[in-house]
Amino acid sequence: MEKIKVLFHVSENEIWQKTIANITNYFKDVEENTVHIEVVANAGAVASYFANQDRPQLLQQMEALAQRGVDFTACRNALSAHHLDEQSLPSFVRVVSGGITEIVNRQRKGYLYIKP
């Protein structure tokens, strides 16, 4: 049986907590081994992958979801635009050349798009 493929698009820091809650709640309704989730962060949302004094638990929540199989990606264009060093990203974050390109490619492969 093919896994359900879901893509969450995060472009603003303010919606990270909602996204984490959406994914956590979704996992309550499905068997984790039947779904593949990818989170694509672009624009200002990439900043949340770095140490966040205001929300220190956010990175911990992301890492916990990554350990459950959620893929987190960061847009290289956004990292550059915000002068953020991709070498300093947490190890669970994969860099993609462009966030929008990643979204388009994933949708072409059957991923369901969600923008919290």
TASUL-V982363 format. One record per residue. N is the residue number from 0. RES is the residue in one small letter. PHI is phi as a letter, one per 40 degrees, with the letter a starting at -180 (* if undefined). NEAR is the number of other ideal C-beta (glycine too) atoms within 10 Angstrom. Layout:
N | RES | PHI | NEAR
N | RES | PHI | NEAR
//
This chain:
0 | m | * | 5
1 | e | c | 7
2 | k | c | 13
3 | i | c | 14
4 | k | b | 15
5 | v | b | 20
6 | l | b | 23
7 | f | b | 24
8 | h | b | 22
9 | v | b | 26
10 | s | b | 18
11 | e | b | 14
12 | n | d | 18
13 | e | c | 11
14 | i | b | 17
15 | w | d | 23
16 | q | c | 15
17 | k | c | 13
18 | t | c | 22
19 | i | d | 21
20 | a | c | 12
21 | n | d | 16
22 | i | c | 21
23 | t | d | 14
24 | n | c | 9
25 | y | c | 16
26 | f | c | 16
27 | k | c | 6
28 | d | b | 7
29 | v | b | 13
30 | e | c | 7
31 | e | d | 12
32 | n | c | 9
33 | t | b | 10
34 | v | b | 18
35 | h | b | 16
36 | i | b | 25
37 | e | b | 19
38 | v | b | 24
39 | v | b | 25
40 | a | b | 29
41 | n | b | 25
42 | a | f | 18
43 | g | c | 15
44 | a | c | 24
45 | v | c | 28
46 | a | c | 16
47 | s | c | 23
48 | y | c | 24
49 | f | b | 16
50 | a | d | 10
51 | n | b | 14
52 | q | c | 5
53 | d | c | 7
54 | r | b | 13
55 | p | c | 9
56 | q | c | 11
57 | l | c | 17
58 | l | c | 18
59 | q | c | 10
60 | q | c | 17
61 | m | c | 23
62 | e | c | 16
63 | a | c | 14
64 | l | c | 20
65 | a | c | 16
66 | q | c | 9
67 | r | c | 12
68 | g | h | 13
69 | v | c | 23
70 | d | c | 15
71 | f | b | 21
72 | t | b | 22
73 | a | b | 27
74 | c | c | 25
75 | r | c | 17
76 | n | c | 17
77 | a | c | 19
78 | l | d | 22
79 | s | c | 12
80 | a | c | 13
81 | h | b | 14
82 | h | f | 6
83 | l | b | 17
84 | d | c | 9
85 | e | c | 13
86 | q | c | 6
87 | s | c | 10
88 | l | c | 17
89 | p | c | 14
90 | s | c | 7
91 | f | c | 16
92 | v | b | 20
93 | r | b | 12
94 | v | c | 14
95 | v | b | 20
96 | s | c | 9
97 | g | a | 15
98 | g | c | 24
99 | i | c | 15
100 | t | c | 14
101 | e | c | 22
102 | i | c | 21
103 | v | c | 12
104 | n | c | 13
105 | r | c | 20
106 | q | c | 13
107 | r | c | 8
108 | k | c | 9
109 | g | g | 11
110 | y | c | 20
111 | l | c | 13
112 | y | c | 13
113 | i | b | 16
114 | k | b | 11
115 | p | c | 15
//
